[in-house]
């Protein structure tokens, strides 16, 4: 599944992502997805885990399911 985000808003309910198809997704407590340091200083596993959690939150799929579908 590929979805392109056309608009991002910071709301009282969390980060609101508006997709190009018109659907909206709200991500609560998104601060733990943001990197606290430059990406070049992060190891690959940490960066991968951050984005697995983000995709899991957005798609409502389990992290195990996402990991099983990764190349």
Phi and psi restraints in degrees (range 20) as a CNS / XPLOR table:
assign (resid 1 and name C) (resid 2 and name N)
       (resid 2 and name CA) (resid 2 and name C) 1.0 -119.9 20.0 2
assign (resid 2 and name N) (resid 2 and name CA)
       (resid 2 and name C) (resid 3 and name N) 1.0 126.5 20.0 2
assign (resid 2 and name C) (resid 3 and name N)
       (resid 3 and name CA) (resid 3 and name C) 1.0 -129.4 20.0 2
assign (resid 3 and name N) (resid 3 and name CA)
       (resid 3 and name C) (resid 4 and name N) 1.0 133.4 20.0 2
assign (resid 3 and name C) (resid 4 and name N)
       (resid 4 and name CA) (resid 4 and name C) 1.0 -102.4 20.0 2
assign (resid 4 and name N) (resid 4 and name CA)
       (resid 4 and name C) (resid 5 and name N) 1.0 126.5 20.0 2
assign (resid 4 and name C) (resid 5 and name N)
       (resid 5 and name CA) (resid 5 and name C) 1.0 -82.7 20.0 2
assign (resid 5 and name N) (resid 5 and name CA)
       (resid 5 and name C) (resid 6 and name N) 1.0 124.3 20.0 2
assign (resid 5 and name C) (resid 6 and name N)
       (resid 6 and name CA) (resid 6 and name C) 1.0 -100.2 20.0 2
assign (resid 6 and name N) (resid 6 and name CA)
       (resid 6 and name C) (resid 7 and name N) 1.0 -17.8 20.0 2
assign (resid 6 and name C) (resid 7 and name N)
       (resid 7 and name CA) (resid 7 and name C) 1.0 -153.9 20.0 2
assign (resid 7 and name N) (resid 7 and name CA)
       (resid 7 and name C) (resid 8 and name N) 1.0 140.8 20.0 2
assign (resid 7 and name C) (resid 8 and name N)
       (resid 8 and name CA) (resid 8 and name C) 1.0 -127.0 20.0 2
assign (resid 8 and name N) (resid 8 and name CA)
       (resid 8 and name C) (resid 9 and name N) 1.0 129.1 20.0 2
assign (resid 8 and name C) (resid 9 and name N)
       (resid 9 and name CA) (resid 9 and name C) 1.0 -130.0 20.0 2
assign (resid 9 and name N) (resid 9 and name CA)
       (resid 9 and name C) (resid 10 and name N) 1.0 142.3 20.0 2
assign (resid 9 and name C) (resid 10 and name N)
       (resid 10 and name CA) (resid 10 and name C) 1.0 -96.8 20.0 2
assign (resid 10 and name N) (resid 10 and name CA)
       (resid 10 and name C) (resid 11 and name N) 1.0 108.8 20.0 2
assign (resid 10 and name C) (resid 11 and name N)
       (resid 11 and name CA) (resid 11 and name C) 1.0 -113.3 20.0 2
assign (resid 11 and name N) (resid 11 and name CA)
       (resid 11 and name C) (resid 12 and name N) 1.0 176.2 20.0 2
assign (resid 11 and name C) (resid 12 and name N)
       (resid 12 and name CA) (resid 12 and name C) 1.0 -64.7 20.0 2
assign (resid 12 and name N) (resid 12 and name CA)
       (resid 12 and name C) (resid 13 and name N) 1.0 -23.3 20.0 2
assign (resid 12 and name C) (resid 13 and name N)
       (resid 13 and name CA) (resid 13 and name C) 1.0 -93.5 20.0 2
assign (resid 13 and name N) (resid 13 and name CA)
       (resid 13 and name C) (resid 14 and name N) 1.0 0.2 20.0 2
assign (resid 13 and name C) (resid 14 and name N)
       (resid 14 and name CA) (resid 14 and name C) 1.0 123.4 20.0 2
assign (resid 14 and name N) (resid 14 and name CA)
       (resid 14 and name C) (resid 15 and name N) 1.0 -164.9 20.0 2
assign (resid 14 and name C) (resid 15 and name N)
       (resid 15 and name CA) (resid 15 and name C) 1.0 -81.3 20.0 2
assign (resid 15 and name N) (resid 15 and name CA)
       (resid 15 and name C) (resid 16 and name N) 1.0 119.0 20.0 2
assign (resid 15 and name C) (resid 16 and name N)
       (resid 16 and name CA) (resid 16 and name C) 1.0 -99.4 20.0 2
assign (resid 16 and name N) (resid 16 and name CA)
       (resid 16 and name C) (resid 17 and name N) 1.0 117.9 20.0 2
assign (resid 16 and name C) (resid 17 and name N)
       (resid 17 and name CA) (resid 17 and name C) 1.0 -103.8 20.0 2
assign (resid 17 and name N) (resid 17 and name CA)
       (resid 17 and name C) (resid 18 and name N) 1.0 124.0 20.0 2
assign (resid 17 and name C) (resid 18 and name N)
       (resid 18 and name CA) (resid 18 and name C) 1.0 -102.4 20.0 2
assign (resid 18 and name N) (resid 18 and name CA)
       (resid 18 and name C) (resid 19 and name N) 1.0 121.3 20.0 2
assign (resid 18 and name C) (resid 19 and name N)
       (resid 19 and name CA) (resid 19 and name C) 1.0 -85.6 20.0 2
assign (resid 19 and name N) (resid 19 and name CA)
       (resid 19 and name C) (resid 20 and name N) 1.0 160.4 20.0 2
assign (resid 19 and name C) (resid 20 and name N)
       (resid 20 and name CA) (resid 20 and name C) 1.0 -63.3 20.0 2
assign (resid 20 and name N) (resid 20 and name CA)
       (resid 20 and name C) (resid 21 and name N) 1.0 -21.4 20.0 2
assign (resid 20 and name C) (resid 21 and name N)
       (resid 21 and name CA) (resid 21 and name C) 1.0 -84.3 20.0 2
assign (resid 21 and name N) (resid 21 and name CA)
       (resid 21 and name C) (resid 22 and name N) 1.0 1.7 20.0 2
assign (resid 21 and name C) (resid 22 and name N)
       (resid 22 and name CA) (resid 22 and name C) 1.0 96.2 20.0 2
assign (resid 22 and name N) (resid 22 and name CA)
       (resid 22 and name C) (resid 23 and name N) 1.0 -13.1 20.0 2
assign (resid 22 and name C) (resid 23 and name N)
       (resid 23 and name CA) (resid 23 and name C) 1.0 -71.4 20.0 2
assign (resid 23 and name N) (resid 23 and name CA)
       (resid 23 and name C) (resid 24 and name N) 1.0 150.0 20.0 2
assign (resid 23 and name C) (resid 24 and name N)
       (resid 24 and name CA) (resid 24 and name C) 1.0 -116.4 20.0 2
assign (resid 24 and name N) (resid 24 and name CA)
       (resid 24 and name C) (resid 25 and name N) 1.0 144.2 20.0 2
assign (resid 24 and name C) (resid 25 and name N)
       (resid 25 and name CA) (resid 25 and name C) 1.0 -130.1 20.0 2
assign (resid 25 and name N) (resid 25 and name CA)
       (resid 25 and name C) (resid 26 and name N) 1.0 130.8 20.0 2
assign (resid 25 and name C) (resid 26 and name N)
       (resid 26 and name CA) (resid 26 and name C) 1.0 -107.3 20.0 2
assign (resid 26 and name N) (resid 26 and name CA)
       (resid 26 and name C) (resid 27 and name N) 1.0 130.7 20.0 2
assign (resid 26 and name C) (resid 27 and name N)
       (resid 27 and name CA) (resid 27 and name C) 1.0 -113.5 20.0 2
assign (resid 27 and name N) (resid 27 and name CA)
       (resid 27 and name C) (resid 28 and name N) 1.0 113.3 20.0 2
assign (resid 27 and name C) (resid 28 and name N)
       (resid 28 and name CA) (resid 28 and name C) 1.0 -86.5 20.0 2
assign (resid 28 and name N) (resid 28 and name CA)
       (resid 28 and name C) (resid 29 and name N) 1.0 153.8 20.0 2
assign (resid 28 and name C) (resid 29 and name N)
       (resid 29 and name CA) (resid 29 and name C) 1.0 50.0 20.0 2
assign (resid 29 and name N) (resid 29 and name CA)
       (resid 29 and name C) (resid 30 and name N) 1.0 48.6 20.0 2
assign (resid 29 and name C) (resid 30 and name N)
       (resid 30 and name CA) (resid 30 and name C) 1.0 -78.5 20.0 2
assign (resid 30 and name N) (resid 30 and name CA)
       (resid 30 and name C) (resid 31 and name N) 1.0 -7.5 20.0 2
assign (resid 30 and name C) (resid 31 and name N)
       (resid 31 and name CA) (resid 31 and name C) 1.0 -60.5 20.0 2
assign (resid 31 and name N) (resid 31 and name CA)
       (resid 31 and name C) (resid 32 and name N) 1.0 -28.8 20.0 2
assign (resid 31 and name C) (resid 32 and name N)
       (resid 32 and name CA) (resid 32 and name C) 1.0 -76.3 20.0 2
assign (resid 32 and name N) (resid 32 and name CA)
       (resid 32 and name C) (resid 33 and name N) 1.0 -4.9 20.0 2
assign (resid 32 and name C) (resid 33 and name N)
       (resid 33 and name CA) (resid 33 and name C) 1.0 -88.9 20.0 2
assign (resid 33 and name N) (resid 33 and name CA)
       (resid 33 and name C) (resid 34 and name N) 1.0 -16.7 20.0 2
assign (resid 33 and name C) (resid 34 and name N)
       (resid 34 and name CA) (resid 34 and name C) 1.0 -84.8 20.0 2
assign (resid 34 and name N) (resid 34 and name CA)
       (resid 34 and name C) (resid 35 and name N) 1.0 141.1 20.0 2
assign (resid 34 and name C) (resid 35 and name N)
       (resid 35 and name CA) (resid 35 and name C) 1.0 -79.2 20.0 2
assign (resid 35 and name N) (resid 35 and name CA)
       (resid 35 and name C) (resid 36 and name N) 1.0 136.0 20.0 2
assign (resid 35 and name C) (resid 36 and name N)
       (resid 36 and name CA) (resid 36 and name C) 1.0 -91.5 20.0 2
assign (resid 36 and name N) (resid 36 and name CA)
       (resid 36 and name C) (resid 37 and name N) 1.0 -2.6 20.0 2
assign (resid 36 and name C) (resid 37 and name N)
       (resid 37 and name CA) (resid 37 and name C) 1.0 -144.6 20.0 2
assign (resid 37 and name N) (resid 37 and name CA)
       (resid 37 and name C) (resid 38 and name N) 1.0 167.6 20.0 2
assign (resid 37 and name C) (resid 38 and name N)
       (resid 38 and name CA) (resid 38 and name C) 1.0 -58.0 20.0 2
assign (resid 38 and name N) (resid 38 and name CA)
       (resid 38 and name C) (resid 39 and name N) 1.0 137.2 20.0 2
assign (resid 38 and name C) (resid 39 and name N)
       (resid 39 and name CA) (resid 39 and name C) 1.0 -60.0 20.0 2
assign (resid 39 and name N) (resid 39 and name CA)
       (resid 39 and name C) (resid 40 and name N) 1.0 -30.5 20.0 2
assign (resid 39 and name C) (resid 40 and name N)
       (resid 40 and name CA) (resid 40 and name C) 1.0 -66.8 20.0 2
assign (resid 40 and name N) (resid 40 and name CA)
       (resid 40 and name C) (resid 41 and name N) 1.0 -19.5 20.0 2
assign (resid 40 and name C) (resid 41 and name N)
       (resid 41 and name CA) (resid 41 and name C) 1.0 -94.0 20.0 2
assign (resid 41 and name N) (resid 41 and name CA)
       (resid 41 and name C) (resid 42 and name N) 1.0 -6.3 20.0 2
assign (resid 41 and name C) (resid 42 and name N)
       (resid 42 and name CA) (resid 42 and name C) 1.0 -87.3 20.0 2
assign (resid 42 and name N) (resid 42 and name CA)
       (resid 42 and name C) (resid 43 and name N) 1.0 144.2 20.0 2
assign (resid 42 and name C) (resid 43 and name N)
       (resid 43 and name CA) (resid 43 and name C) 1.0 -79.5 20.0 2
assign (resid 43 and name N) (resid 43 and name CA)
       (resid 43 and name C) (resid 44 and name N) 1.0 157.8 20.0 2
assign (resid 43 and name C) (resid 44 and name N)
       (resid 44 and name CA) (resid 44 and name C) 1.0 -60.4 20.0 2
assign (resid 44 and name N) (resid 44 and name CA)
       (resid 44 and name C) (resid 45 and name N) 1.0 -39.3 20.0 2
assign (resid 44 and name C) (resid 45 and name N)
       (resid 45 and name CA) (resid 45 and name C) 1.0 -64.1 20.0 2
assign (resid 45 and name N) (resid 45 and name CA)
       (resid 45 and name C) (resid 46 and name N) 1.0 -42.1 20.0 2
assign (resid 45 and name C) (resid 46 and name N)
       (resid 46 and name CA) (resid 46 and name C) 1.0 -64.3 20.0 2
assign (resid 46 and name N) (resid 46 and name CA)
       (resid 46 and name C) (resid 47 and name N) 1.0 -45.3 20.0 2
assign (resid 46 and name C) (resid 47 and name N)
       (resid 47 and name CA) (resid 47 and name C) 1.0 -62.5 20.0 2
assign (resid 47 and name N) (resid 47 and name CA)
       (resid 47 and name C) (resid 48 and name N) 1.0 -42.7 20.0 2
assign (resid 47 and name C) (resid 48 and name N)
       (resid 48 and name CA) (resid 48 and name C) 1.0 -62.0 20.0 2
assign (resid 48 and name N) (resid 48 and name CA)
       (resid 48 and name C) (resid 49 and name N) 1.0 -43.2 20.0 2
assign (resid 48 and name C) (resid 49 and name N)
       (resid 49 and name CA) (resid 49 and name C) 1.0 -65.4 20.0 2
assign (resid 49 and name N) (resid 49 and name CA)
       (resid 49 and name C) (resid 50 and name N) 1.0 -35.4 20.0 2
assign (resid 49 and name C) (resid 50 and name N)
       (resid 50 and name CA) (resid 50 and name C) 1.0 -61.5 20.0 2
assign (resid 50 and name N) (resid 50 and name CA)
       (resid 50 and name C) (resid 51 and name N) 1.0 -45.9 20.0 2
assign (resid 50 and name C) (resid 51 and name N)
       (resid 51 and name CA) (resid 51 and name C) 1.0 -76.6 20.0 2
assign (resid 51 and name N) (resid 51 and name CA)
       (resid 51 and name C) (resid 52 and name N) 1.0 -26.6 20.0 2
assign (resid 51 and name C) (resid 52 and name N)
       (resid 52 and name CA) (resid 52 and name C) 1.0 -64.1 20.0 2
assign (resid 52 and name N) (resid 52 and name CA)
       (resid 52 and name C) (resid 53 and name N) 1.0 -43.3 20.0 2
assign (resid 52 and name C) (resid 53 and name N)
       (resid 53 and name CA) (resid 53 and name C) 1.0 -63.4 20.0 2
assign (resid 53 and name N) (resid 53 and name CA)
       (resid 53 and name C) (resid 54 and name N) 1.0 -40.6 20.0 2
assign (resid 53 and name C) (resid 54 and name N)
       (resid 54 and name CA) (resid 54 and name C) 1.0 -64.1 20.0 2
assign (resid 54 and name N) (resid 54 and name CA)
       (resid 54 and name C) (resid 55 and name N) 1.0 -47.2 20.0 2
assign (resid 54 and name C) (resid 55 and name N)
       (resid 55 and name CA) (resid 55 and name C) 1.0 -63.4 20.0 2
assign (resid 55 and name N) (resid 55 and name CA)
       (resid 55 and name C) (resid 56 and name N) 1.0 -39.2 20.0 2
assign (resid 55 and name C) (resid 56 and name N)
       (resid 56 and name CA) (resid 56 and name C) 1.0 -60.5 20.0 2
assign (resid 56 and name N) (resid 56 and name CA)
       (resid 56 and name C) (resid 57 and name N) 1.0 -43.5 20.0 2
assign (resid 56 and name C) (resid 57 and name N)
       (resid 57 and name CA) (resid 57 and name C) 1.0 -65.7 20.0 2
assign (resid 57 and name N) (resid 57 and name CA)
       (resid 57 and name C) (resid 58 and name N) 1.0 -43.8 20.0 2
assign (resid 57 and name C) (resid 58 and name N)
       (resid 58 and name CA) (resid 58 and name C) 1.0 -69.2 20.0 2
assign (resid 58 and name N) (resid 58 and name CA)
       (resid 58 and name C) (resid 59 and name N) 1.0 -43.0 20.0 2
assign (resid 58 and name C) (resid 59 and name N)
       (resid 59 and name CA) (resid 59 and name C) 1.0 -92.5 20.0 2
assign (resid 59 and name N) (resid 59 and name CA)
       (resid 59 and name C) (resid 60 and name N) 1.0 -9.6 20.0 2
assign (resid 59 and name C) (resid 60 and name N)
       (resid 60 and name CA) (resid 60 and name C) 1.0 61.9 20.0 2
assign (resid 60 and name N) (resid 60 and name CA)
       (resid 60 and name C) (resid 61 and name N) 1.0 25.6 20.0 2
assign (resid 60 and name C) (resid 61 and name N)
       (resid 61 and name CA) (resid 61 and name C) 1.0 -97.0 20.0 2
assign (resid 61 and name N) (resid 61 and name CA)
       (resid 61 and name C) (resid 62 and name N) 1.0 153.2 20.0 2
assign (resid 61 and name C) (resid 62 and name N)
       (resid 62 and name CA) (resid 62 and name C) 1.0 -71.6 20.0 2
assign (resid 62 and name N) (resid 62 and name CA)
       (resid 62 and name C) (resid 63 and name N) 1.0 153.4 20.0 2
assign (resid 62 and name C) (resid 63 and name N)
       (resid 63 and name CA) (resid 63 and name C) 1.0 -61.2 20.0 2
assign (resid 63 and name N) (resid 63 and name CA)
       (resid 63 and name C) (resid 64 and name N) 1.0 -34.6 20.0 2
assign (resid 63 and name C) (resid 64 and name N)
       (resid 64 and name CA) (resid 64 and name C) 1.0 -64.0 20.0 2
assign (resid 64 and name N) (resid 64 and name CA)
       (resid 64 and name C) (resid 65 and name N) 1.0 -40.9 20.0 2
assign (resid 64 and name C) (resid 65 and name N)
       (resid 65 and name CA) (resid 65 and name C) 1.0 -63.9 20.0 2
assign (resid 65 and name N) (resid 65 and name CA)
       (resid 65 and name C) (resid 66 and name N) 1.0 -43.1 20.0 2
assign (resid 65 and name C) (resid 66 and name N)
       (resid 66 and name CA) (resid 66 and name C) 1.0 -64.1 20.0 2
assign (resid 66 and name N) (resid 66 and name CA)
       (resid 66 and name C) (resid 67 and name N) 1.0 -45.4 20.0 2
assign (resid 66 and name C) (resid 67 and name N)
       (resid 67 and name CA) (resid 67 and name C) 1.0 -60.1 20.0 2
assign (resid 67 and name N) (resid 67 and name CA)
       (resid 67 and name C) (resid 68 and name N) 1.0 -37.7 20.0 2
assign (resid 67 and name C) (resid 68 and name N)
       (resid 68 and name CA) (resid 68 and name C) 1.0 -69.4 20.0 2
assign (resid 68 and name N) (resid 68 and name CA)
       (resid 68 and name C) (resid 69 and name N) 1.0 -21.1 20.0 2
assign (resid 68 and name C) (resid 69 and name N)
       (resid 69 and name CA) (resid 69 and name C) 1.0 -97.9 20.0 2
assign (resid 69 and name N) (resid 69 and name CA)
       (resid 69 and name C) (resid 70 and name N) 1.0 -2.6 20.0 2
assign (resid 69 and name C) (resid 70 and name N)
       (resid 70 and name CA) (resid 70 and name C) 1.0 -78.8 20.0 2
assign (resid 70 and name N) (resid 70 and name CA)
       (resid 70 and name C) (resid 71 and name N) 1.0 149.8 20.0 2
